[in-house]
Each structure stands twice: as structure tokens, then as C-alpha cells.
Amino acid sequence: MHCQAYAFEISNLKSLAESCSRQLRARADSLQNSEIKGQRHLTATSRRAGEQKRRGAAFQKELLQRLPLGHPLRRDAEERGLV
């Protein structure tokens, strides 16, 4: 009985480890495909610039969402998947 319980726990642990591995690999791929060249190249200035870019995009999305449904800019944004 104990062997079966341990085998079940090991199986669950293995599944969890595989899931974590897939998530880490996806994150590593995402970082490799980003504009960041590496940690040494990520300065305070580039961090601020990246944050400003993200905030600007979020603000633009919010403005587009506030436009009336039939507005040409909103329709275009919806067609391109921005809203």
C-alpha cells in the first residue's frame, strides 16, 4: 500500500516538474526573442523607457476603448486586435 502511495506522489511531482519546465522554457524563449540583449544591457534608462512604452500602449488602448463602437479608429483597432 505504501509503495502505491509513493508512486502516486512521485507521479504527481514529476507532472508538476514537467509543467514548471515547460513554463520556464516558454519564458526563456520569450526573453530570447525580446529586444533586451541581456541583463548587462538593461540599464535604469532602458528600464524606464520600456515602462513608459508599456504605459503609453495601455493608455492608448484605454482611449481607443472609450471611443464609440462605430468610430473608425476603434473599428480599425478592433480589426487589428489592439482592443
Protein Blocks (a to p, Z undefined) as FASTA:
>chain_A
ZZmmmmmmmmmmmmmmmmmmmmmmmmmmmmmmmmbfbjklmcfklmmmmmmmmmmmmmmm
mmmmmpcfklmklmmmmmnopZZ
